[in-house]
Amino acid sequence: MEESISNVVTMQNYMQKLQDAFKKIPSKDKQEQADIQGLLQMAERLNFRDGLLDTYNLNYFFKYADERVLSGDIDEYVACRFNMKRFSVINHQYGREKGTEILNDYILGLQEKIGDDGCVCRVQGDGFVMLFRREKLSPVKEYLGGSIIEVECRGTKKITLGAHVGYYDIAGMKTPEEIMDRISMALNIAKHVQKVPYVFFDEEIMKTIENEKWVESLFSEAMEKEEFLVYYQPKVTLDDYRLVGAEALCRWKHDGEMILPYRFIPVLEHSHLICELDFYILEHVCRDIKRWIEEGLPVVKVSVNLSRVHLGDVNLLEHVMKIVDEYAVPHEYLELELTETTTDVDFKELKHIVTGLREQGFSVAVDDFGVGYSSLNLIREMPWKVLKIDKSFLPVGEKDDEEDVQKRLC
């Protein structure tokens, strides 16, 4: 980000020199004036327009924000940064060329919502930043929350596009860099921590950031002291409540206080430290199962969660086998639970992992089924043992009856 800001400053200085040179040319030299004017227009387009879509780039965002700060009306604006939701699925379904066309139409529609007194600027990929007047906030939120786009592809189809968004309702004189920092932090919180459609930057965000730093600073020591504890949630049959399994849950006890998962799991997932914690929990579960067997206690299958962050680890199966076999735990006593993937690339990696685990005799479950990439493919192409259906897949409210729920299951 610092490099991007530096590039903006360098190019603005260059543009100013060209403008100064233009002013010094004698008015009688019309051709030379026209040539420099053409160079100015070309330089401005190269520096401030996106190379893929019909919109501005990040350089223009900093330029526009700086102009608003200098004019003194920046506190009348709202800024936001957003990433499109699951746009890789659109590219996969329609191809990248058509996907680019769809994205361009969506951004042009967004620009129409804010008018000329604002800007939509592409950062990279399907990520964007915006600056617009406060009175446009409601239509912008509605549009980014989910809008229908018509796609001409073997006939006319309608698709809904939405985004994860971080907003900052600008208060007081802020620099473009400060604005960018705040909307970036808000987007990160929305997408990776709270996992909600949008978040506004405020004091709560600052508390969340402080919590992130606190968790990360204590994590290594907490692992060494074994402050992370395993609690077993029983699984019973519905007819006679007989114990048939358990799910390993992680809790953190620090300085006598029980810290619940929502405080640390999202932080560890974002920093990839969750992989260390997953293996830690798996080892402690194996240690317990070994002890139960040695003590002659009845043993049931225990489910252990593995984060989506493990996708891409080509040695994941090797790591799991090493831990389990170190404690000589029969593989049939373990069920490894994975979260449904959201992209076609992750889908292939997930299939490889699931197949490998099943070949080694492990039961494998999918969590949050129904919210990821190509759920039907997950059933057809992967040897799952258990599907844990996400609650959003079965919305039960006042208007839902038992028959409706059964139809969704079918």
C-alpha positions in Angstrom: 0.0 0.0 0.0 2.9 2.4 0.8 4.3 1.7 -2.7 0.9 2.6 -4.3 0.8 5.9 -2.4 4.3 6.7 -3.4 3.5 6.0 -7.1 0.5 8.4 -6.8 2.7 11.2 -5.5 5.4 10.6 -8.1 2.8 10.7 -11.0 1.1 13.8 -9.6 4.4 15.6 -9.6 5.0 14.5 -13.2 1.6 15.7 -14.2 2.2 19.1 -12.5 5.5 19.5 -14.4 3.7 18.8 -17.7 1.0 21.3 -16.9 3.6 24.0 -15.9 5.4 23.3 -19.2 2.1 23.7 -21.1 1.5 27.1 -19.6 5.0 28.4 -20.6 4.5 27.6 -24.3 3.8 30.7 -26.4 0.2 30.9 -27.4 1.2 31.2 -31.1 2.6 27.7 -31.2 -0.8 25.9 -31.5 0.6 22.6 -32.7 3.0 22.2 -29.8 0.2 23.1 -27.4 -2.0 20.4 -28.9 0.8 17.9 -28.7 1.4 18.6 -24.9 -2.4 18.6 -24.3 -2.5 15.1 -25.9 0.4 13.9 -23.8 -1.4 15.2 -20.7 -4.6 13.3 -21.6 -2.7 10.1 -22.3 -0.7 10.3 -19.1 -3.9 10.9 -17.1 -5.6 8.0 -18.6 -2.6 5.6 -18.1 -2.3 6.8 -14.5 -5.9 7.0 -13.4 -7.9 4.5 -15.5 -8.1 0.8 -14.9 -6.5 -1.4 -17.5 -9.3 -4.0 -17.5 -12.6 -2.4 -16.6 -14.3 0.9 -17.6 -13.6 2.5 -14.3 -10.8 4.3 -12.3 -7.9 2.7 -10.5 -6.4 3.0 -7.1 -4.3 6.0 -8.0 -7.4 8.0 -8.8 -8.9 7.1 -5.4 -6.0 8.7 -3.6 -6.1 11.7 -6.0 -9.8 12.2 -5.6 -9.7 11.8 -1.8 -6.8 14.2 -1.5 -8.8 16.8 -3.5 -11.8 16.4 -1.1 -9.5 16.8 1.9 -8.0 20.0 0.4 -11.4 21.4 -0.5 -12.6 20.8 3.1 -15.7 18.8 2.3 -14.2 15.3 3.0 -16.4 14.9 6.1 -19.5 15.0 3.8 -18.4 11.7 2.3 -18.4 8.0 3.0 -15.7 5.6 1.9 -15.8 1.9 1.4 -13.7 -1.0 0.3 -15.3 -4.2 -1.1 -14.6 -7.6 -2.5 -17.1 -9.5 -4.7 -18.6 -12.6 -3.1 -17.7 -15.9 -4.8 -16.9 -14.2 -8.2 -14.6 -17.1 -9.0 -17.8 -19.2 -9.4 -19.0 -16.7 -12.1 -15.7 -17.0 -13.9 -15.9 -20.7 -13.7 -19.4 -20.9 -15.0 -19.2 -18.2 -17.8 -15.5 -18.0 -18.5 -13.2 -15.1 -17.6 -14.0 -13.0 -20.6 -17.7 -13.1 -19.9 -17.0 -12.7 -16.2 -15.1 -9.5 -16.9 -18.0 -8.2 -18.9 -20.4 -9.0 -16.0 -18.2 -7.3 -13.5 -17.9 -4.2 -15.6 -21.7 -4.0 -15.9 -22.0 -4.3 -12.2 -19.5 -1.6 -11.5 -21.0 0.8 -14.0 -24.4 0.3 -12.3 -22.7 1.2 -9.0 -21.2 4.3 -10.5 -24.7 5.4 -11.6 -25.9 5.1 -8.0 -23.4 7.6 -6.7 -23.4 10.0 -9.7 -20.5 12.2 -10.8 -19.8 13.4 -7.2 -17.9 10.2 -6.3 -15.7 7.5 -7.7 -15.5 3.7 -7.9 -11.9 2.5 -8.3 -10.5 -1.0 -8.8 -7.7 -2.1 -6.6 -7.0 -5.5 -8.1 -9.0 -8.7 -9.0 -12.5 -8.2 -7.8 -11.6 -5.7 -5.1 -12.6 -2.1 -5.2 -12.7 1.2 -3.2 -15.3 4.0 -3.3 -15.8 7.5 -2.2 -19.3 9.0 -2.3 -21.5 11.6 -0.6 -23.2 10.5 2.6 -26.7 10.8 1.1 -25.9 8.0 -1.3 -25.1 5.5 1.4 -28.5 3.8 1.5 -28.7 3.0 -2.3 -25.0 1.9 -2.2 -25.6 -0.5 0.7 -28.6 -1.9 -1.1 -26.7 -2.4 -4.3 -23.7 -4.0 -2.8 -25.9 -6.1 -0.6 -27.2 -7.9 -3.7 -28.2 -6.7 -7.1 -29.6 -8.6 -10.1 -27.5 -8.5 -13.3 -28.8 -9.8 -16.7 -26.3 -12.0 -18.5 -26.5 -12.7 -22.2 -25.2 -16.2 -22.5 -27.2 -18.8 -24.5 -30.2 -16.7 -23.8 -30.8 -14.1 -21.1 -30.1 -15.2 -17.5 -30.4 -13.2 -14.3 -27.8 -13.6 -11.5 -27.4 -11.9 -8.2 -24.1 -10.2 -7.3 -23.1 -8.9 -3.9 -20.0 -8.0 -1.9 -18.3 -8.1 1.4 -17.9 -4.4 2.4 -16.0 -2.3 4.9 -17.5 1.3 5.3 -16.0 4.4 6.9 -18.3 7.3 7.5 -15.6 10.0 7.4 -15.6 12.4 10.4 -13.2 15.2 10.6 -10.2 16.0 8.4 -8.6 12.6 7.4 -5.8 11.9 5.0 -6.4 9.5 2.1 -4.0 7.1 3.8 -6.0 7.1 7.0 -9.2 6.6 5.0 -7.7 3.6 3.2 -6.5 2.1 6.4 -9.9 2.3 8.0 -11.9 0.8 5.2 -9.3 -1.9 4.7 -9.6 -2.8 8.4 -13.4 -2.8 8.3 -13.4 -5.1 5.2 -11.0 -7.5 6.9 -13.3 -7.7 9.9 -16.4 -8.2 7.8 -14.9 -10.9 5.6 -12.6 -12.8 7.9 -13.5 -12.1 11.5 -17.2 -11.5 11.9 -18.0 -13.1 8.5 -20.9 -10.7 7.8 -21.9 -8.8 4.6 -20.6 -5.4 5.8 -19.0 -3.6 8.8 -18.6 0.1 9.6 -15.4 1.3 11.0 -15.9 2.5 14.6 -14.6 2.1 18.1 -15.7 -1.5 18.1 -13.5 -2.2 15.2 -10.6 -0.8 17.1 -11.4 -3.1 20.0 -11.5 -6.0 17.5 -8.1 -5.1 16.2 -6.7 -4.9 19.7 -8.2 -8.3 20.4 -6.4 -9.7 17.3 -3.1 -8.4 18.5 -3.7 -9.7 22.0 -4.6 -13.2 20.8 -1.6 -13.4 18.4 0.8 -12.2 21.1 -0.4 -14.9 23.6 -0.8 -17.8 21.3 2.6 -19.4 21.4 2.8 -19.2 25.2 -0.7 -20.6 25.5 0.2 -23.6 23.4 3.3 -24.3 25.5 1.3 -24.1 28.7 -1.5 -26.2 27.2 -4.1 -23.5 28.0 -6.3 -24.8 25.1 -8.6 -27.5 26.5 -10.6 -30.1 24.7 -14.3 -30.5 25.7 -16.3 -33.4 24.3 -19.9 -32.7 23.1 -21.8 -36.0 23.0 -23.7 -37.4 20.1 -26.7 -39.6 21.0 -29.3 -41.5 19.2 -32.8 -39.9 19.1 -34.7 -43.0 20.1 -32.9 -44.2 23.2 -30.3 -41.4 23.8 -27.5 -43.9 23.5 -24.0 -42.4 23.2 -22.6 -43.1 19.7 -20.0 -40.4 19.3 -18.6 -37.1 20.4 -17.3 -33.8 18.9 -14.1 -32.3 20.2 -14.6 -28.6 21.1 -11.8 -26.2 21.8 -11.8 -23.8 24.8 -9.1 -21.5 26.0 -8.5 -21.0 29.7 -6.2 -18.1 30.4 -5.4 -16.6 33.8 -8.5 -18.4 35.2 -10.8 -17.0 32.6 -12.6 -19.2 30.0 -12.2 -17.5 26.6 -14.9 -18.6 24.1 -14.0 -19.6 20.5 -15.5 -16.4 18.9 -12.7 -14.4 20.6 -9.8 -16.4 19.1 -10.8 -18.8 16.3 -11.4 -16.1 13.6 -8.2 -14.4 14.6 -6.2 -17.7 14.3 -7.9 -18.5 11.0 -6.9 -15.2 9.5 -3.3 -15.5 10.6 -3.1 -19.2 9.7 -2.1 -20.1 13.2 -5.3 -22.2 13.3 -3.4 -25.0 11.6 -1.2 -25.3 14.7 -4.2 -25.4 16.9 -6.0 -28.0 14.8 -3.0 -30.4 15.1 -2.7 -29.6 18.8 -6.4 -30.6 19.4 -6.0 -33.7 17.2 -3.0 -34.8 19.3 -4.9 -34.2 22.6 -7.9 -36.2 21.3 -5.6 -39.1 20.3 -4.0 -38.9 23.7 -7.4 -39.2 25.4 -8.6 -42.1 23.2 -5.4 -44.0 23.9 -5.9 -43.6 27.6 -9.6 -44.7 27.4 -8.5 -47.8 25.5 -5.7 -48.6 28.0 -8.2 -48.2 30.9 -10.7 -50.5 29.3 -13.3 -47.8 28.9 -15.9 -47.9 26.0 -14.6 -45.7 23.1 -16.8 -43.9 20.6 -15.9 -42.1 17.4 -14.6 -38.5 18.0 -15.0 -35.8 15.4 -12.1 -33.3 15.1 -12.4 -30.1 13.0 -9.8 -29.2 10.4 -9.9 -25.6 9.2 -10.3 -24.7 5.5 -6.9 -23.0 5.9 -5.3 -26.5 5.5 -6.3 -26.6 1.9 -3.2 -26.3 -0.1 -1.1 -28.2 2.4 0.1 -31.1 0.2 1.4 -32.9 3.4 -1.8 -32.7 5.4 -2.5 -36.4 5.2 1.1 -37.1 6.3 0.7 -34.7 9.2 -2.5 -36.3 10.4 -1.2 -39.9 10.0 1.9 -39.0 12.0 -0.1 -37.7 15.0 -2.7 -40.5 15.0 -0.2 -43.3 14.6 2.1 -41.9 17.3 -0.6 -42.8 19.8 -1.6 -46.0 18.0 -5.2 -44.9 17.7 -7.3 -47.1 15.4 -8.4 -44.9 12.5 -12.1 -45.9 12.9 -12.3 -44.0 16.2 -11.7 -40.6 14.4 -13.9 -38.5 12.2 -12.2 -35.5 10.5 -14.5 -32.6 9.8 -13.8 -30.2 6.9 -15.6 -27.1 5.9 -17.3 -26.9 2.5 -15.1 -25.0 0.0 -16.1 -21.9 -1.9 -14.0 -22.0 -5.1 -13.4 -24.5 -7.9 -9.6 -24.6 -7.1 -10.3 -25.4 -3.4 -12.8 -28.0 -4.5 -10.1 -30.0 -6.3 -7.8 -29.8 -3.3 -10.6 -30.8 -0.9 -11.5 -33.8 -3.0 -7.8 -35.0 -2.9 -7.7 -34.6 0.9 -11.0 -36.4 1.5 -10.1 -39.3 -0.8 -6.8 -39.7 0.9 -8.3 -39.7 4.4 -11.0 -42.2 3.5 -8.4 -44.5 1.9 -6.6 -44.5 5.3 -9.8 -45.6 7.1 -10.8 -42.3 8.6 -14.5 -41.1 8.6 -14.8 -37.7 7.0 -17.6 -35.1 7.5 -18.4 -31.9 5.8 -19.4 -28.9 7.9 -21.6 -25.9 6.7 -22.9 -28.0 3.8 -25.0 -25.9 1.4 -23.2 -22.6 1.5 -20.1 -23.3 -0.6 -19.0 -24.2 -4.1 -21.2 -26.6 -6.0 -22.8 -28.5 -3.1 -24.2 -31.2 -5.4 -20.7 -32.0 -6.6 -19.7 -32.5 -3.0 -22.2 -35.2 -2.7 -21.6 -36.8 -6.0 -17.8 -36.7 -6.2 -16.6 -37.0 -2.6 -16.8 -40.0 -0.3 -18.3 -38.2 2.7 -19.5 -40.2 5.7 -21.4 -37.3 7.3 -23.0 -34.1 6.0 -23.6 -31.3 8.6 -26.2 -29.0 6.9 -25.7 -25.3 7.4 -28.6 -23.6 9.2 -28.9 -21.1 6.3 -29.6 -24.0 4.0 -32.7 -24.8 6.0 -34.3 -21.4 7.0 -37.0 -22.2 9.5 -39.3 -19.4 10.5 -42.9 -18.7 11.1 -43.8 -19.5 7.6 -41.9 -22.8 7.4 -43.6 -26.0 8.3 -42.3 -29.6 8.5 -43.3 -30.3 4.9 -41.3 -27.3 3.6 -38.2 -28.5 5.5 -38.6 -32.0 4.2 -38.8 -30.6 0.6 -35.5 -28.8 1.1 -33.9 -32.0 2.4 -35.2 -33.9 -0.7 
